[in-house]
Amino acid sequence: MVGACNRKHSTSIFSAARFHCFHFLIMSCRERSRQAKSPDSTQCSDSRKERRETIRRKKKEDPLKPNHEEEKPPVKETTKEKGKHLAREHSREQQTPPEKTKTKIYSSRSTSVKTPPLHRDLESQATTMRSETAKASLKTTKPKAGGKAETLTRCTKAAGKMEGAQLKEKKIEKPSGGKKETTADKSYDTEHADETKSKMLKTRSVSMDSVLQPTLEKLKIRAKDKSDTSKVVNDFIKNLIRHLKKETICFQDVDKPLHTGSYYEYLKISDPDEFDVMLPMPVEQVQIEPFGENGAFYSVGLKRGNSHLIKFQQKDVLSASEMLHEFRKEVKKFAKGFPAWTIEKKKGGCPAVTLTHKVGSVTISLDVVLCLKVKSSWPSFTSDGLKIDQWLGTKEKRDYKRKPYYLVPKYEGRGNVENDDVWRISFSHIEKDIIKKHGSEKKCCEREGASCCRKDCLKLLKHLLHLLKENNPSFAKFCSYHAKTTLLHACCSRTRDSDWGASDLSRCFGLLLQDFESHLRHGELYNFFIPRQNLLSGLGKTRCKDLADCIKQQRENGFPIFDTCLQNPC
């Protein structure tokens, strides 16, 4: 038994010794392979030696204990620890901003240790991110013509503003070598000057309104006077037309009266004392030839037909003087039945028969004009006129062009040679309709729309011209038609209703006066419908310039002539 036990014990010792030798060889091989694969072996050699000594010491104490509970090879444990370490470093890299990412050296390794592949990938990604961020935040600067470069970086806009503010504070020397002045001071002075100017303009506007508004109130016609006078005029015209249709042969085709002039355009000022009525004679077939070069005057010939006016035609030309003479005789005959009406003496070159009548305290004047109503296309001289496309619209212009036009007997002479067989083309009915509508918006000056000051400006201009003519007889040949034509041209240049706001009367009236002054100084004011006719021709350049100077003086001094008229009723 003892021998068997000794044999077993020696066998176990031998097997243990053999196991230790085999284990030592395996560990040595693994150690060499680990040293070949990883440069970290030198750092972990101390810890491994301690572990081996611990294992040997335990085996000496208990050599019979089986080796099943032996720890796993330290190489595998080291690999796991290394993987965990790298994962922790990777998470730190992701949390660190790209700008602060740098190549890290592990504290447990020596300075000669190389960066692991995974770490190198993270590092390259961080570098790429930094470069892309830099490209997005910075743009290439281009030099300007003074050698200076302008930075267009979004990130540096705030810095650019601060730099601009600093530049404003810098002092800049004047070229004259005088006192130094900052750019900020200059901008302040400019703003201060603009503010002062605007205040002065507002003050001036208020002062002008204090004169213009009371003047407009004074020019208003009382409703009772308007009603009384219009009733008298309408009654006279109605009975005159009835007389012409029943008691005459040549004028029995007279058409409905055409009410024109300032009263019917709602532009009459002060008193309802002037009325203009046209009595049209329709003609269907007419031959017109221009008289002169401006396209305003024509000779008229009636083609063969049943017109009762054929008796006034001589050598294929309709005599305006003969027609007017016959018409005047018929009006005188009719007026005998209305003793309140008085026929005025005939004025040279005036086609109207003028009658006066006193209604209450107002003496009214009625001009009755016989004219021809032509239903055909307008003459070629009007093709470039009526430029209301941007103001009232092309449709409105097309509708106007389809309406008939009128020919009024009018003296027109060349030098001392008179011609009584000339007719002047008239578009007074179109003018009346334009003034009535006058707005680029259909609801202008209506109850539902905004108000404008176009009519008010024309009333003031007519009143100013009337007062200047009273003070200076040399201005007698200037008339209200010049003022109306100026307004029509102004409306075509300032087409929007907002350009003529009712609350902006002083500015709008000032601009209209400047337009009129410009026409007078250049001696050119063209007919609104016939661009070749200059309404100022024959009035004299000196006279036009004098009137322009008077208007400018009134405009710049706040219209003292209006103020005087308000204080001392004219």
Phi, psi and omega per residue, in radians:
M1 nan -0.754 -3.134
V2 -1.124 -0.699 -3.135
G3 -1.147 -0.696 3.126
A4 -1.146 -0.702 3.104
C5 -1.113 -0.729 -3.141
N6 -1.123 -0.679 -3.141
R7 -1.136 -0.744 3.115
K8 -1.100 -0.686 -3.105
H9 -1.206 -0.705 3.132
S10 -1.195 -0.607 3.114
T11 -1.140 -0.748 -3.133
S12 -1.165 -0.637 3.124
I13 -1.170 -0.703 -3.124
F14 -1.140 -0.767 -3.141
S15 -1.131 -0.636 3.115
A16 -1.153 -0.724 3.129
A17 -1.141 -0.723 3.118
R18 -1.123 -0.674 3.130
F19 -1.103 -0.700 3.138
H20 -1.153 -0.692 3.121
C21 -1.141 -0.763 -3.142
F22 -1.122 -0.724 3.109
H23 -1.098 -0.666 -3.139
F24 -1.143 -0.710 3.110
L25 -1.119 -0.767 -3.139
I26 -1.073 -0.754 -3.120
M27 -1.155 -0.631 3.130
S28 -1.150 -0.745 3.119
C29 -1.100 -0.761 3.140
R30 -1.111 -0.627 -3.130
E31 -1.135 -0.752 3.128
R32 -1.124 -0.772 3.137
S33 -1.095 -0.651 3.131
R34 -1.169 -0.703 3.101
Q35 -1.112 -0.594 3.135
A36 -1.265 -0.613 -3.074
K37 -1.434 -0.738 -3.011
S38 -2.113 2.429 3.076
P39 -1.430 0.113 -3.069
D40 -1.623 0.075 -3.019
S41 -1.145 -0.626 -3.111
T42 -1.123 -0.522 -3.097
Q43 -1.349 -0.518 -3.074
C44 -1.711 0.059 -3.042
S45 -1.140 -0.664 -3.117
D46 -1.111 -0.792 -3.130
S47 -1.138 -0.601 -3.138
R48 -1.223 -0.718 3.117
K49 -1.060 -0.732 3.141
E50 -1.091 -0.700 3.141
R51 -1.152 -0.720 3.138
R52 -1.124 -0.734 3.125
E53 -1.096 -0.667 3.122
T54 -1.104 -0.722 -3.129
I55 -1.148 -0.757 -3.138
R56 -1.121 -0.689 -3.118
R57 -1.140 -0.658 3.125
K58 -1.194 -0.678 -3.132
K59 -1.187 -0.607 3.094
K60 -1.168 -0.636 -3.141
E61 -1.220 -0.649 -3.113
D62 -2.424 1.402 -3.067
P63 -1.257 -0.383 -3.107
L64 -1.436 -0.222 -3.128
K65 -1.192 2.250 -3.140
P66 -1.127 2.746 -3.020
N67 -1.714 0.499 -3.107
H68 -1.291 -0.471 -3.101
E69 -1.598 0.219 -3.134
E70 -1.158 2.453 -3.139
E71 -1.109 2.707 3.129
K72 -1.151 2.713 -3.127
P73 -0.913 2.432 -3.074
P74 -1.145 -0.320 -3.130
V75 -1.124 -0.783 -3.121
K76 -1.129 -0.711 3.120
E77 -1.087 -0.706 -3.133
T78 -1.130 -0.668 3.122
T79 -1.112 -0.737 3.105
K80 -1.107 -0.779 3.125
E81 -1.062 -0.687 3.131
K82 -1.118 -0.724 3.127
G83 -1.096 -0.758 3.086
K84 -1.069 -0.709 -3.129
H85 -1.103 -0.775 3.132
L86 -1.138 -0.646 3.111
A87 -1.107 -0.718 3.104
R88 -1.114 -0.712 3.134
E89 -1.145 -0.650 3.141
H90 -1.125 -0.724 3.109
S91 -1.142 -0.644 3.092
R92 -1.143 -0.682 -3.140
E93 -1.091 -0.686 -3.134
Q94 -1.179 -0.573 -3.136
Q95 -1.373 -0.400 -3.092
T96 -1.427 2.328 3.114
P97 -1.049 2.651 -3.090
P98 -1.026 -0.591 -3.090
E99 -1.170 -0.498 -3.063
K100 -1.696 0.028 -3.122
T101 -1.284 2.190 3.130
K102 -2.359 2.904 3.097
T103 -1.262 2.055 -3.075
K104 -1.669 2.577 3.072
I105 -2.036 2.141 -3.097
Y106 -1.141 2.405 -3.092
S107 -1.192 -0.429 -3.102
S108 -1.441 -0.077 -3.118
R109 -1.980 2.878 3.114
S110 -1.383 2.953 -3.103
T111 -1.219 -0.283 -3.116
S112 -1.517 -0.039 -3.095
V113 -1.282 2.379 3.140
K114 -1.447 2.750 3.139
T115 -1.292 2.333 3.134
P116 -1.066 2.731 -3.110
P117 -1.028 -0.757 -3.130
L118 -1.083 -0.707 3.137
H119 -1.154 -0.653 3.118
R120 -1.129 -0.653 3.098
D121 -1.110 -0.765 3.112
L122 -1.094 -0.670 -3.120
E123 -1.150 -0.731 3.127
S124 -1.144 -0.654 3.093
Q125 -1.113 -0.709 3.113
A126 -1.101 -0.719 3.119
T127 -1.102 -0.729 3.118
T128 -1.095 -0.733 3.125
M129 -1.105 -0.687 3.121
R130 -1.126 -0.710 -3.120
S131 -1.168 -0.707 3.126
E132 -1.157 -0.681 3.096
T133 -1.099 -0.712 3.134
A134 -1.131 -0.688 3.131
K135 -1.163 -0.652 -3.122
A136 -1.252 -0.568 -3.063
S137 -1.547 -0.385 -3.129
L138 -2.087 2.376 3.082
K139 -2.050 2.741 -3.117
T140 -1.178 2.360 3.122
T141 -1.677 2.443 3.127
K142 -1.907 2.353 3.140
P143 -1.251 2.449 3.066
K144 -1.565 3.133 -3.081
A145 -1.269 0.408 3.002
G146 -2.320 0.139 -3.141
G147 1.577 -0.030 -3.103
K148 -1.617 2.555 -3.139
A149 -1.898 2.480 -3.132
E150 -1.872 2.109 -3.120
T151 -1.496 2.230 -3.075
L152 -1.893 0.426 -3.069
T153 -1.338 2.305 3.106
R154 -1.173 -0.588 -3.094
C155 -1.215 -0.374 -3.057
T156 -1.847 0.295 3.135
K157 -1.123 -0.746 -3.139
A158 -1.080 -0.714 3.111
A159 -1.123 -0.645 3.105
G160 -1.111 -0.701 3.108
K161 -1.131 -0.714 3.118
M162 -1.118 -0.684 3.126
E163 -1.136 -0.680 3.101
G164 -1.121 -0.680 3.117
A165 -1.139 -0.641 3.104
Q166 -1.181 -0.647 3.123
L167 -1.130 -0.622 3.113
K168 -1.124 -0.535 -3.116
E169 -1.404 -0.271 3.141
K170 -1.230 2.581 -3.139
K171 -1.524 2.399 -3.133
I172 -2.068 2.209 -3.128
E173 -1.357 2.410 3.054
K174 -1.256 2.583 3.136
P175 -1.079 -0.483 -3.101
S176 -1.321 -0.091 3.128
G177 1.404 0.323 -3.091
G178 -1.512 -2.597 -3.081
K179 -1.220 2.459 3.127
K180 -1.319 2.506 -3.112
E181 -2.462 2.392 -3.130
T182 -1.454 2.742 3.097
T183 -1.136 -0.619 3.106
A184 -1.085 -0.674 3.099
D185 -1.129 -0.711 3.133
K186 -1.082 -0.810 -3.133
S187 -1.116 -0.646 3.106
Y188 -1.123 -0.751 3.131
D189 -1.091 -0.710 3.141
T190 -1.126 -0.805 3.115
E191 -1.092 -0.686 3.138
H192 -1.135 -0.699 3.125
A193 -1.149 -0.745 3.119
D194 -1.109 -0.714 3.130
E195 -1.128 -0.729 3.109
T196 -1.107 -0.726 3.133
K197 -1.109 -0.764 3.135
S198 -1.117 -0.659 3.096
K199 -1.130 -0.705 3.121
M200 -1.121 -0.722 3.119
L201 -1.117 -0.713 3.114
K202 -1.126 -0.751 3.122
T203 -1.086 -0.751 3.118
R204 -1.124 -0.694 3.119
S205 -1.094 -0.723 3.119
V206 -1.125 -0.734 -3.141
S207 -1.146 -0.653 3.100
M208 -1.189 -0.691 3.112
D209 -1.091 -0.572 3.127
S210 -1.165 -0.288 3.078
V211 -1.759 -0.739 -3.034
L212 -1.234 -0.741 -3.105
Q213 -1.117 -0.829 3.065
P214 -1.073 -0.562 3.103
T215 -1.142 -0.735 3.093
L216 -1.107 -0.680 3.113
E217 -1.102 -0.648 3.133
K218 -1.197 -0.542 -3.086
L219 -1.405 -0.160 -3.135
K220 -1.176 2.516 3.130
I221 -1.661 2.331 3.133
R222 -1.174 2.462 -3.054
A223 -1.064 -0.662 -3.115
K224 -1.158 -0.759 3.115
D225 -1.094 -0.718 3.127
K226 -1.098 -0.748 -3.121
S227 -1.149 -0.759 -3.090
D228 -1.161 -0.812 -3.095
T229 -1.197 -0.747 -3.130
S230 -1.114 -0.596 3.119
K231 -1.133 -0.731 3.137
V232 -1.141 -0.775 -3.116
V233 -1.153 -0.807 -3.115
N234 -1.090 -0.657 3.134
D235 -1.151 -0.709 3.139
F236 -1.148 -0.803 -3.113
I237 -1.137 -0.698 -3.137
K238 -1.060 -0.778 -3.141
N239 -1.271 -0.537 3.101
L240 -1.148 -0.751 3.131
I241 -1.124 -0.695 3.114
R242 -1.094 -0.698 3.116
H243 -1.125 -0.772 -3.107
L244 -1.127 -0.628 -3.114
K245 -1.283 -0.589 -3.049
K246 -1.690 -0.576 -2.981
E247 -1.808 -0.100 -3.141
T248 -2.176 2.838 3.102
I249 -1.815 -0.832 -3.058
C250 -1.275 -0.393 -3.092
F251 -1.955 0.286 -3.085
Q252 -1.302 -0.226 3.099
D253 -1.579 0.207 -3.100
V254 -0.980 2.429 -3.069
D255 -1.674 -3.081 3.125
K256 -1.047 2.539 -3.109
P257 -1.173 2.568 3.121
L258 -1.938 1.895 -3.097
H259 -1.478 2.056 -3.116
T260 -2.229 -3.094 3.103
G261 1.626 3.056 -3.005
S262 -1.137 -0.572 -3.114
Y263 -1.125 -0.783 -3.100
Y264 -1.414 -0.177 3.032
E265 -1.688 0.087 -3.114
Y266 1.055 0.634 3.129
L267 -2.069 0.110 -3.138
K268 -1.221 2.466 -3.091
I269 -2.089 2.672 3.060
S270 1.192 -1.351 -3.046
D271 -2.295 2.571 3.062
P272 -1.396 1.205 -2.970
D273 -1.961 -0.003 3.141
E274 -2.338 2.266 3.140
F275 -2.352 2.438 3.111
D276 -2.159 2.179 -3.133
V277 -2.296 2.251 3.095
M278 -1.843 2.338 3.092
L279 -1.890 1.799 -3.046
P280 -1.441 2.474 3.028
M281 -1.943 1.910 -3.095
P282 -1.161 2.382 3.028
V283 -2.321 2.266 -3.057
E284 -1.610 -0.778 -3.110
Q285 -2.027 1.946 -3.075
V286 -2.428 2.510 3.091
Q287 -1.953 2.039 -3.120
I288 -1.997 2.471 3.086
E289 -2.229 2.307 -3.130
P290 -1.122 2.420 3.077
F291 -1.932 1.905 -3.042
G292 1.653 -2.997 -3.025
E293 -1.943 -0.103 -3.070
N294 -1.604 -0.155 3.071
G295 1.385 0.227 -3.125
A296 -1.715 -0.376 -3.057
F297 -2.139 2.530 -3.045
Y298 -2.493 2.670 2.904
S299 -1.747 2.456 -2.981
V300 -2.070 2.371 3.035
G301 -2.275 2.268 3.123
L302 -1.466 2.286 3.031
K303 -1.334 2.826 -3.086
R304 -1.027 2.278 -3.130
G305 -3.019 -2.842 -3.091
N306 -1.789 0.340 -3.123
S307 -1.185 2.403 3.122
H308 -1.320 -0.118 3.123
L309 -1.500 0.010 -3.072
I310 -1.099 -0.388 3.133
K311 -1.181 -0.339 -3.134
F312 -1.652 0.066 -3.118
Q313 -1.588 2.299 3.134
Q314 -2.277 2.113 3.141
K315 0.965 0.838 3.093
D316 1.127 0.288 3.107
V317 -2.207 2.238 3.138
L318 -1.351 2.135 -3.080
S319 -1.438 1.995 3.118
A320 -1.217 -0.658 -3.107
S321 -1.138 -0.692 3.123
E322 -1.143 -0.732 3.116
M323 -1.103 -0.782 -3.116
L324 -1.126 -0.676 3.138
H325 -1.096 -0.794 3.135
E326 -1.155 -0.709 -3.139
F327 -1.134 -0.701 -3.136
R328 -1.095 -0.697 3.119
K329 -1.067 -0.736 -3.130
E330 -1.186 -0.637 3.129
V331 -1.177 -0.732 3.100
K332 -1.047 -0.761 3.134
K333 -1.062 -0.740 -3.132
F334 -1.213 -0.697 -3.051
A335 -1.152 -0.295 3.104
K336 -1.103 -0.482 3.100
G337 -1.393 -0.087 3.134
F338 -2.218 1.387 -3.040
P339 -1.101 -0.319 3.119
A340 -1.238 -0.326 -3.136
W341 -1.675 2.391 3.138
T342 -2.117 2.284 3.128
I343 -1.520 2.196 3.138
E344 -1.397 2.819 3.129
K345 -1.171 2.509 -3.107
K346 -1.124 2.329 3.096
K347 -1.690 2.454 -3.138
G348 -1.143 2.296 3.122
G349 1.350 0.053 -3.136
C350 -1.810 2.165 -3.104
P351 -1.426 -0.137 -3.018
A352 -1.536 2.628 2.931
V353 -1.694 2.006 -3.021
T354 -1.734 2.268 3.099
L355 -2.212 2.591 3.132
T356 -2.158 2.672 -3.127
H357 -2.725 2.402 3.140
K358 -1.729 2.109 -3.142
V359 -2.045 1.835 -3.083
G360 1.159 -2.153 3.123
S361 -1.671 0.019 -3.059
V362 -1.914 2.270 3.043
T363 -1.720 2.002 -3.078
I364 -1.685 2.642 3.125
S365 -2.124 2.270 -3.101
L366 -2.095 2.138 3.075
D367 -1.831 2.042 3.110
V368 -1.841 2.160 -3.048
V369 -2.138 2.228 3.031
L370 -1.530 2.362 -3.084
C371 -2.524 2.949 3.090
L372 -1.814 2.368 3.106
K373 -1.823 1.946 -3.042
V374 -1.823 2.096 3.129
K375 -1.754 1.344 3.094
S376 -2.713 3.090 -3.121
S377 -1.125 2.629 -3.107
W378 -1.184 2.681 3.112
P379 -1.056 2.723 -3.082
S380 -1.122 -0.398 -3.139
F381 -1.165 -0.259 -3.113
T382 -1.667 0.042 -3.020
S383 -1.120 -0.553 -3.117
D384 -1.710 0.122 -3.138
G385 -1.688 -3.002 3.116
L386 0.909 1.008 -3.092
K387 -1.500 1.268 -3.102
I388 -1.907 0.226 -3.061
D389 -1.002 -0.799 -3.104
Q390 -1.448 -0.183 -3.094
W391 -1.741 -1.144 -3.108
L392 -1.744 -0.288 3.073
G393 1.909 2.701 -3.125
T394 -1.210 -0.566 3.121
K395 -1.119 -0.752 3.128
E396 -1.115 -0.700 3.120
K397 -1.117 -0.737 3.132
R398 -1.102 -0.669 3.118
D399 -1.175 -0.668 3.111
Y400 -1.125 -0.701 -3.114
K401 -1.127 -0.389 3.141
R402 -1.462 -0.199 -3.136
K403 -1.405 2.733 3.108
P404 -1.226 2.871 3.037
Y405 -2.094 2.960 -3.016
Y406 -2.158 2.587 3.079
L407 -2.094 2.124 -3.069
V408 -1.898 2.330 3.081
P409 -1.090 2.224 -3.042
K410 -2.605 2.309 3.067
Y411 -1.240 2.338 3.041
E412 -2.487 2.097 -3.085
G413 -2.140 2.774 3.063
R414 -1.990 1.857 -3.081
G415 1.236 -2.183 3.120
N416 -1.682 0.059 -3.115
V417 -1.602 2.137 -3.132
E418 -1.707 2.669 3.089
N419 -2.436 1.941 -3.092
D420 -1.583 0.042 -3.083
D421 -1.856 0.461 -3.109
V422 -1.855 2.489 3.138
W423 -2.082 2.396 3.121
R424 -1.727 2.327 3.129
I425 -1.319 2.440 -3.072
S426 -2.290 2.388 3.060
F427 -2.173 0.605 -3.079
S428 -1.083 -0.555 3.119
H429 -1.187 -0.596 3.088
I430 -1.247 -0.717 3.109
E431 -1.037 -0.741 3.137
K432 -1.074 -0.750 -3.123
D433 -1.206 -0.653 3.119
I434 -1.133 -0.789 3.134
I435 -1.122 -0.595 3.134
K436 -1.175 -0.759 -3.136
K437 -1.413 -1.054 2.962
H438 0.959 -0.253 -3.059
G439 -1.841 2.509 3.031
S440 -1.192 -0.451 3.013
E441 -1.754 2.457 -3.052
K442 -1.123 -0.455 -3.069
K443 -1.685 0.285 -3.140
C444 -1.122 2.257 3.129
C445 1.147 0.250 3.008
E446 -1.663 3.020 -3.063
R447 -1.089 -0.616 -3.105
E448 -1.561 -0.151 -3.080
G449 -1.982 3.132 3.118
A450 -1.427 2.736 -3.131
S451 -1.703 2.632 3.078
C452 -2.139 3.062 -3.081
C453 -2.072 0.386 -3.117
R454 -1.057 -0.889 -3.112
K455 -1.159 -0.667 3.116
D456 -1.088 -0.714 3.127
C457 -1.107 -0.712 3.128
L458 -1.183 -0.681 3.083
K459 -1.057 -0.763 3.139
L460 -1.149 -0.690 3.125
L461 -1.150 -0.730 3.105
K462 -1.115 -0.704 3.125
H463 -1.159 -0.720 3.107
L464 -1.099 -0.768 3.129
L465 -1.115 -0.674 3.112
H466 -1.103 -0.767 3.140
L467 -1.181 -0.685 3.119
L468 -1.175 -0.592 3.088
K469 -1.192 -0.600 3.085
E470 -1.177 -0.647 -3.134
N471 -1.386 -0.434 -3.097
N472 -2.365 1.807 -3.107
P473 -1.086 -0.316 -3.137
S474 -1.219 -0.227 3.124
F475 -1.619 0.241 -3.007
A476 -1.094 -0.522 -3.087
K477 -1.367 -0.184 3.049
F478 -1.398 2.395 -3.039
C479 -2.296 3.054 -3.107
S480 -1.174 -0.374 3.126
Y481 -1.172 -0.530 3.045
H482 -1.113 -0.706 3.129
A483 -1.173 -0.719 -3.134
K484 -1.127 -0.766 3.140
T485 -1.099 -0.657 3.092
T486 -1.075 -0.731 3.120
L487 -1.132 -0.733 -3.124
L488 -1.080 -0.732 3.087
H489 -1.150 -0.674 3.140
A490 -1.137 -0.664 3.130
C491 -1.171 -0.510 3.099
C492 -1.349 -0.386 3.092
S493 -1.592 -0.514 3.064
R494 -2.104 1.529 -2.884
T495 -1.481 -0.443 -3.030
R496 -1.365 2.584 3.095
D497 -1.149 -0.518 3.109
S498 -1.170 -0.338 3.076
D499 -1.287 -0.228 -3.090
W500 -2.221 0.711 -3.113
G501 -1.025 2.456 -3.111
A502 -1.078 -0.539 3.135
S503 -1.390 -0.074 -3.088
D504 -1.986 0.672 -3.017
L505 -1.073 -0.816 -3.047
S506 -1.092 -0.726 -3.139
R507 -1.190 -0.770 -3.107
C508 -1.136 -0.718 3.120
F509 -1.163 -0.655 3.080
G510 -1.091 -0.715 3.111
L511 -1.165 -0.672 3.120
L512 -1.137 -0.682 3.097
L513 -1.142 -0.681 3.100
Q514 -1.120 -0.657 3.063
D515 -1.066 -0.794 -3.128
F516 -1.130 -0.718 3.103
E517 -1.066 -0.735 -3.138
S518 -1.097 -0.744 3.090
H519 -1.057 -0.744 -3.103
L520 -1.171 -0.737 -3.094
R521 -1.194 -0.618 3.090
H522 -1.468 -0.201 -3.119
G523 1.165 0.535 -3.076
E524 -2.405 2.024 3.019
L525 -2.461 1.778 -2.979
Y526 -1.547 2.543 3.103
N527 -0.976 2.381 -3.069
F528 -1.139 -0.478 -3.109
F529 -1.798 -0.426 -3.098
I530 -2.188 1.612 -3.012
P531 -1.063 -0.307 -3.111
R532 -1.458 -0.261 -3.102
Q533 -1.567 2.071 3.085
N534 -1.630 1.976 -3.072
L535 -1.247 -0.231 -3.133
L536 -1.737 -0.016 3.129
S537 -1.187 2.401 -3.137
G538 1.543 -0.102 3.124
L539 -1.574 -0.251 3.102
G540 1.608 2.302 -3.114
K541 -1.180 -0.656 -3.126
T542 -1.134 -0.753 3.126
R543 -1.124 -0.710 3.103
C544 -1.110 -0.721 3.137
K545 -1.156 -0.676 3.126
D546 -1.120 -0.728 3.104
L547 -1.141 -0.684 3.098
A548 -1.092 -0.696 3.119
D549 -1.131 -0.713 3.127
C550 -1.126 -0.737 3.131
I551 -1.139 -0.741 3.113
K552 -1.076 -0.725 3.130
Q553 -1.095 -0.732 3.106
Q554 -1.147 -0.706 -3.105
R555 -1.157 -0.735 -3.080
E556 -1.356 -0.332 -3.112
N557 -1.863 0.254 3.052
G558 1.359 0.450 3.062
F559 0.991 1.135 3.092
P560 -1.104 -0.437 3.134
I561 -1.177 -0.552 3.048
F562 -1.236 -0.746 -3.120
D563 -1.093 -0.721 3.120
T564 -1.134 -0.696 -3.141
C565 -1.171 -0.560 3.105
L566 -1.241 -0.695 -3.127
Q567 -1.287 -0.689 3.115
N568 -2.099 1.652 -3.068
P569 -0.863 2.231 -3.092
C570 -1.597 nan nan
